[in-house]
């Protein structure tokens, strides 16, 4: 049942290219193809501990990914077109454990992760060893799907407007509109009856490395949202949750050194709240800090997918139309 044995199948067009259907399944779902024994023993439990762990900084408990088991004998054409598939194959024919990553095996755009091992214990061990790679590949693939959809239906006028303020811009989904704009700040939002997905962009002078510390970035965010993001009650405005300081991380992406904050916001003097994520980085001339901030308000719904969608917008940022590369 290993994925590699099926890579040569499928219809092809006149140019020799495989003709593949679109993927199925919900965002954040992963189909795990393995026997019931493997699912209920070490390989399955190790994979669940890795991928079904609680997603941090959400107002309620949600797993990072929703996993479901597909027994090998039931892995038919219905499941083969799922967006994310992990195939676990244990057999003594394998001399050692190995993990392989494939794209667009049975559908497009699809991620297939193949784990081969002589036995269940070694399958679980390689899942542990390659855990960060598995997580990273899922994140990149899910984000790429969101970005492809955003770019297909984007509002190009919004990108031009943000570019004038920040010297670059993310891509924005259709339906986003400008809520507020100044010379150094813009608030863009996509809203339905029960949900709000917003992206804030602001810039300010860079004076020293201390400006990019988590504490300084958190204080700047509170100042910006107090000035620009009112809530529903008179005198209310957005602030960071005072009891849970945001988590922070540093990474390089598409030529930028990014400081990420991830946490919870709430409304001062109001009953609102939700998750946010922000990316802060220096302008090319190192004279300014640019911050992209995505937040979600969806009191009736789970927040994971909504937050990942606005987070994908942040990753799509381009300086002077230089394309994003994963």
C-alpha positions in Angstrom: 0.0 0.0 0.0 3.0 2.3 -0.1 2.4 5.5 -2.0 5.4 5.1 -4.2 4.0 2.0 -5.9 1.1 4.1 -7.2 2.9 7.1 -8.5 3.0 5.8 -12.1 -0.7 5.4 -12.3 -3.4 7.9 -13.4 -4.5 9.3 -16.8 -2.3 11.6 -18.8 -3.0 14.3 -21.3 -1.5 14.5 -24.8 1.6 16.2 -23.4 2.2 13.4 -21.0 1.1 15.3 -17.9 -1.0 13.5 -15.3 -4.6 14.5 -15.3 -5.6 14.9 -11.6 -8.8 15.9 -9.9 -9.0 18.6 -7.3 -8.4 17.6 -3.7 -11.3 16.9 -1.2 -11.5 17.3 2.5 -11.7 20.3 4.9 -8.7 22.6 5.7 -6.7 21.1 8.5 -7.8 17.5 7.9 -5.3 14.6 7.6 -6.2 11.1 6.4 -4.0 8.5 8.0 -3.8 5.3 6.0 -2.8 2.4 8.2 -4.2 -0.7 9.8 -6.4 -0.4 12.9 -3.6 -2.1 14.9 -1.1 0.6 13.8 -3.6 3.4 14.4 -4.3 2.2 18.0 -0.7 1.4 18.8 2.6 3.3 18.8 2.5 4.8 15.2 -1.0 6.2 15.6 -0.5 7.5 19.1 2.8 9.1 18.2 1.2 10.8 15.2 -1.8 12.0 17.2 0.5 13.4 19.9 2.3 15.4 17.2 -0.6 16.6 15.0 -3.6 16.6 17.3 -1.9 18.6 20.0 -3.7 21.7 21.1 -3.1 24.7 18.8 -1.6 27.4 21.0 -3.2 30.8 21.6 -6.7 30.1 20.7 -9.6 31.1 23.0 -10.9 27.5 23.1 -9.3 24.1 22.7 -8.8 23.2 19.0 -6.3 20.6 17.7 -3.6 21.7 15.2 -5.0 19.1 12.7 -8.0 16.8 12.6 -6.8 13.2 12.0 -8.9 10.3 10.9 -7.9 6.7 10.2 -8.5 5.0 6.8 -7.8 1.2 7.0 -5.6 0.1 4.1 -8.3 -2.1 2.6 -10.7 0.9 2.5 -8.2 3.3 0.9 -10.2 3.7 -2.4 -10.6 6.5 -4.9 -12.8 8.4 -2.5 -10.0 8.8 0.1 -7.2 9.0 -2.5 -8.2 12.5 -3.5 -7.9 13.8 0.1 -5.9 17.0 0.5 -3.4 15.6 3.1 -2.6 11.9 3.4 -0.1 10.1 5.6 0.5 6.4 4.7 2.1 4.2 7.3 3.3 0.8 5.9 5.0 -1.6 8.3 6.5 -4.7 6.7 9.5 -6.9 7.4 10.6 -6.3 3.7 11.9 -2.9 4.8 15.4 -3.0 6.2 15.0 0.3 8.0 12.5 3.1 8.6 12.2 5.9 6.0 9.9 8.8 5.3 9.2 10.2 1.8 7.2 13.2 0.8 5.2 13.4 -2.4 3.1 16.1 -4.1 0.0 15.6 -6.3 -0.1 11.8 -6.3 -3.8 11.2 -6.8 -5.2 14.8 -6.8 -4.0 18.4 -6.9 -2.8 20.2 -4.8 -2.1 17.2 -2.6 0.4 16.3 0.1 1.3 12.6 0.6 3.7 11.6 3.4 4.8 8.0 3.2 6.3 6.2 6.2 7.8 2.8 5.7 9.2 0.7 8.5 10.0 -2.9 9.4 7.7 -2.8 12.4 5.4 -0.5 14.4 8.1 0.6 16.9 10.4 1.8 14.2 7.5 3.6 12.4 6.7 5.4 15.6 10.4 6.3 16.1 10.8 7.9 12.7 7.5 9.9 13.2 9.1 11.3 16.3 12.4 12.0 14.6 10.8 13.7 11.6 8.0 15.3 13.6 9.0 18.9 12.8 9.4 18.1 9.1 5.9 16.6 9.0 4.5 19.7 10.8 6.4 22.1 8.6 5.3 20.4 5.4 1.7 20.4 6.4 1.8 24.1 7.3 3.5 25.0 4.1 1.1 23.0 2.0 -2.1 24.3 3.7 -0.8 27.9 3.5 0.0 27.5 -0.2 -3.5 26.4 -0.9 -4.9 29.4 0.9 -2.6 31.7 -0.9 -3.5 30.2 -4.3 -7.1 30.9 -3.6 -6.5 34.4 -2.4 -4.5 35.3 -5.5 -7.2 33.8 -7.7 -9.8 36.2 -6.3 -7.6 39.1 -4.9 -8.5 42.7 -4.8 -5.5 44.3 -6.6 -6.6 47.8 -5.6 -6.0 47.0 -1.9 -2.5 45.8 -2.6 -1.7 49.0 -4.4 -3.1 51.1 -1.5 -1.0 49.2 1.1 2.1 49.4 -1.0 2.0 53.2 -0.9 2.0 53.1 2.9 4.4 50.3 3.6 6.5 49.9 0.5 5.1 46.5 0.0 1.9 44.6 0.6 0.3 41.2 1.3 -2.3 39.8 -1.1 -5.9 40.2 0.1 -9.0 38.0 -0.6 -11.9 39.3 -2.5 -14.4 40.8 -0.1 -11.8 42.7 2.0 -12.3 46.4 2.2 -10.5 49.4 3.8 -11.9 50.2 7.3 -9.4 53.0 8.2 -6.3 54.5 6.6 -3.7 57.1 7.7 -0.3 57.9 6.4 1.3 55.1 8.4 -1.5 52.7 9.2 -4.3 50.8 7.4 -7.0 48.4 8.6 -8.4 46.0 6.0 -11.2 43.6 6.8 -13.5 40.9 5.4 -16.7 40.6 7.4 -19.8 38.4 7.5 -22.8 38.5 9.8 -20.9 36.5 12.5 -17.2 36.7 11.5 -14.5 39.3 11.1 -11.1 38.6 9.6 -8.8 41.6 9.6 -5.3 42.5 8.6 -3.6 45.6 10.0 -0.5 47.2 8.5 1.5 49.9 10.2 5.1 51.3 10.1 7.2 53.4 12.4 10.8 54.5 12.8 13.4 51.9 13.8 15.9 53.1 16.4 17.5 50.0 17.9 17.2 46.2 18.2 15.2 46.8 21.4 12.3 48.0 19.2 11.9 44.4 17.9 11.7 42.8 21.4 8.5 41.0 22.2 7.7 43.5 24.9 8.2 46.5 22.7 6.2 45.0 19.9 3.4 44.1 22.3 3.3 47.7 23.7 3.3 49.1 20.2 0.4 46.9 19.2 -1.6 48.0 22.3 -1.0 51.7 21.4 -2.0 51.2 17.7 -5.2 49.2 18.5 -6.2 51.6 21.2 -6.0 54.5 18.7 -7.4 52.8 15.7 -9.6 49.7 16.5 -12.8 50.6 18.4 -15.1 47.9 19.6 -18.9 47.9 20.0 -19.3 49.7 23.3 -18.7 53.4 23.7 -15.1 54.0 24.9 -14.1 50.4 24.1 -11.1 49.4 22.1 -8.8 46.4 21.3 -6.0 45.4 23.7 -3.9 42.4 24.3 -5.2 39.9 26.8 -3.6 41.2 30.0 -3.3 37.7 31.6 -1.7 35.9 28.7 1.4 37.5 27.2 1.9 36.6 23.5 4.3 33.9 22.4 7.1 35.0 20.2 9.4 33.5 17.6 12.1 34.6 15.1 12.6 33.2 11.7 13.7 34.2 8.2 11.2 34.2 5.3 11.5 35.4 1.7 14.4 37.6 2.5 13.0 39.1 5.7 14.0 38.5 9.3 10.6 38.3 11.1 9.6 38.6 14.7 6.3 36.9 15.2 3.9 37.5 18.0 1.0 35.1 18.5 -1.6 35.5 21.2 -5.1 36.6 22.3 -6.8 40.0 22.0 -9.8 41.3 23.9 -11.9 44.4 24.1 -11.3 46.9 26.9 -14.7 47.7 28.4 -16.5 45.3 26.1 -17.2 41.5 25.6 -15.2 40.6 22.5 -12.0 38.7 21.9 -10.1 36.3 19.7 -6.7 35.2 18.4 -4.1 37.2 16.5 -0.8 36.8 14.9 1.7 39.5 13.8 4.9 39.7 11.7 7.3 42.6 12.3 10.4 43.2 10.2 12.7 46.0 9.0 12.3 47.9 5.8 15.0 47.3 3.2 16.8 50.5 4.2 16.5 49.5 7.9 15.0 52.8 8.8 11.5 51.6 9.6 9.7 48.7 11.2 6.7 47.3 9.3 4.1 45.2 11.2 1.5 43.0 9.6 -1.2 41.9 12.1 -4.0 39.5 11.4 -6.8 39.0 13.9 -10.1 37.0 14.0 -13.4 37.6 15.7 -15.8 34.6 15.3 -17.7 34.0 18.5 -19.9 31.3 17.1 -17.2 29.2 15.4 -13.9 27.5 15.9 -11.1 29.9 15.1 -8.2 27.7 13.7 -9.0 27.9 10.0 -10.0 31.6 10.1 -6.7 32.5 11.8 -4.7 30.4 9.3 -6.3 32.3 6.5 -5.3 35.7 7.7 -1.9 34.3 8.6 -1.5 33.2 5.0 -2.1 36.8 4.0 0.9 37.9 6.2 3.2 35.4 4.5 2.2 36.7 1.1 3.8 40.1 1.7 6.0 41.3 -1.1 8.5 44.2 -1.4 8.0 46.0 -4.7 6.2 43.0 -6.2 9.1 40.6 -5.6 7.3 37.2 -5.6 7.0 35.1 -2.5 8.9 31.8 -2.5 8.4 29.1 0.1 
